[in-house]
Amino acid sequence: MSKSGGNRGQEKPAQNATLDINGFLKLAGTFIDVANKANQRVNATDLHKAFLWAASRYNAHVARVVLEVPDDEAFIAEMTKIYQDMLRQNLADPAIKPPA
């Protein structure tokens, strides 16, 4: 797997910009749209692992470069808890159901 990432020629990222809930959900939706398009040619079980890898790679970058976390294990525990809470919330969403 590639270690590439970064800004890829885009403008310098905002350091202090924050998202409200609508902005957060809209941004998350753009990632879901990318996944849905990729799923037309990539198996969902491979795709979800690629997204997990990308999320972990980006979070490692944020931990090292942006937050400069002093304790990797505490950061991992915090990120794992957040992911578990988000996954539980989404699994409980009645809008997510198998095709009829």
Residue, then its C-alpha position, 0 to 999 in steps of 0.5 A: m500500500s502506498k504511503s502517499g497522501g498530502n495536499r497534492g497541489q491544493e491550497k494550503p489547508a485551513q488550520n483553524a476552520t471548523l465545521d458545523i453539523n451540516g458542513f460535517l455531514k456534507l463533507a462526510g457525504t462527499f466521501i460516501d459518494v466517492a465510495n459509492k462510485a468506486n463500488q461500481r468497479v471495486n468489491a465492497t469488502d475491499l473498498h471498505k478496507a481501503f477507506l479504513w486504511a485512508a482514514s487511519r493514514y490521515n489520522a496518523h498524519v493529523a496526530r503527528v503533524v497537526l496535533e503532535v500527540p505525545d502518547d500514541e496509545a492514548f490517541i489510538a484509544e480515543m480514535t477507536k472509541i469515536y469510531q465505535d460510537m459512530l459505527r454503532q450510531n450508523l448500524a442503528d440507523p433504520a435508513i441503512k437496510p439491505p436491498a429489497 
